[in-house]
């Protein structure tokens, strides 16, 4: 499953998430996609979308 690095534009909080889509990754962090900078860290097969996405790491904002 793809891994995304998401930064909240307002709070500067950073989250790394495995999710099938960037929008899903933002929702998992509790943010709207319009409030985020999204970077694809690793591509992966996204055919198994029944697997629950995982939040991998949280970092405190600056």
MILO-427284 format. One line per 3 residues: their letters; for each residue x, z, y of C-alpha. Coordinates in pm, whole numbers, always signed. Layout:
! MILO-427284
A	X,Z,Y; ... $
END
This chain:
! MILO-427284
XXX	+0,+0,+0; +134,-75,+351; +287,+209,+553 $
XXX	+228,+232,+929; +390,+437,+1205; +127,+523,+1466 $
XXX	+192,+674,+1808; -91,+810,+2021; -52,+657,+2369 $
XXX	-179,+971,+2544; -35,+1264,+2346; +275,+1080,+2214 $
XXX	+208,+1236,+1871; +350,+1024,+1587; +209,+988,+1236 $
XXX	+323,+782,+938; +37,+677,+713; -16,+469,+402 $
XXX	-339,+275,+441; -473,-70,+357; -518,-166,+725 $
XXX	-385,-51,+1065; -735,+40,+1185; -786,+260,+878 $
XXX	-452,+431,+946; -559,+510,+1304; -893,+649,+1185 $
XXX	-709,+875,+938; -514,+1022,+1229; -842,+1075,+1414 $
XXX	-763,+818,+1683; -923,+491,+1794; -705,+187,+1734 $
XXX	-708,+116,+2109; -537,+452,+2170; -246,+374,+1938 $
XXX	+78,+184,+1915; +99,+64,+1554; +412,-50,+1373 $
XXX	+415,-180,+1016; +701,+0,+840; +660,-141,+491 $
XXX	+441,-412,+352; +286,-357,+18; +5,-475,-199 $
XXX	-323,-391,-33; -546,-500,-320; -600,-144,-446 $
XXX	-815,-30,-154; -1001,+218,-375; -692,+441,-369 $
XXX	-728,+713,-108; -486,+655,+184; -222,+925,+237 $
XXX	-83,+1078,+554; +288,+1098,+482; +447,+1277,+774 $
XXX	+346,+1434,+1104; +581,+1482,+1398; +523,+1685,+1710 $
XX	+488,+1490,+2035; +760,+1498,+2298 $
END
